Amino acid sequence: MKLSMSKKIRELLKDENMTIKELSTKIGRTNQNMANKLKRDNFSVNELIEIATALECTLDINFIKDNPKKMD
């Protein structure tokens, strides 16, 4: 089962012993804004980059087709 981006962020926060409020402060957002984004699982690529930087991890975004067509 794939985790949503919000669940991945929450797991990283847990691993880093960091609160949503602390993350919000680090990336210049309000606590309410971050809580709403986590609830909706709605992040821009730039926000994900900021979050990755704040959590000291690498962000890797890929497009992978589930059923690629064979090219002859």
C-alpha positions in Angstrom: 0.0 0.0 0.0 1.4 3.4 -1.0 1.4 6.1 1.6 0.0 9.5 0.9 2.4 12.5 0.9 0.8 13.7 4.1 1.4 10.3 5.8 5.0 10.3 4.7 5.5 13.8 6.1 3.9 12.8 9.3 6.2 9.8 9.6 9.2 12.0 9.0 8.0 14.4 11.6 7.6 11.6 14.1 11.1 10.2 13.2 12.6 13.7 13.7 10.6 14.4 16.9 9.3 17.5 15.3 5.8 19.0 15.5 3.7 20.4 12.7 4.1 23.8 14.3 7.9 23.5 14.3 7.9 22.4 10.7 5.5 25.3 9.8 7.9 27.8 11.5 10.9 26.4 9.6 9.2 26.8 6.2 7.5 30.1 6.9 3.9 28.9 7.0 1.3 29.1 9.7 0.5 26.1 11.8 -3.1 26.2 10.5 -2.0 26.4 6.9 0.3 23.3 7.3 -2.4 21.4 9.2 -4.9 22.1 6.4 -2.4 21.0 3.7 -1.7 17.8 5.6 -5.4 17.2 6.0 -6.1 17.7 2.3 -2.8 16.1 1.1 -2.3 19.1 -1.1 1.3 20.3 -1.6 3.0 22.1 -4.4 6.4 20.9 -5.6 8.0 24.0 -4.1 6.4 23.3 -0.7 7.6 19.7 -0.8 11.2 20.9 -1.5 10.9 23.3 1.4 9.6 20.5 3.7 12.4 18.1 2.6 15.0 20.8 3.3 13.5 21.5 6.7 13.4 17.7 7.5 17.0 17.3 6.1 16.0 14.7 3.6 16.0 14.3 -0.2 12.9 14.6 -2.2 12.6 12.2 -5.2 9.6 12.7 -7.5 9.0 10.2 -10.3 6.5 9.6 -13.0 6.0 5.8 -13.5 3.5 4.4 -15.9 1.6 1.4 -14.4 1.0 -0.2 -17.9 3.6 1.1 -20.3 3.0 0.4 -24.0 5.6 -1.8 -25.7 7.4 0.1 -28.4 8.2 -2.1 -31.5 
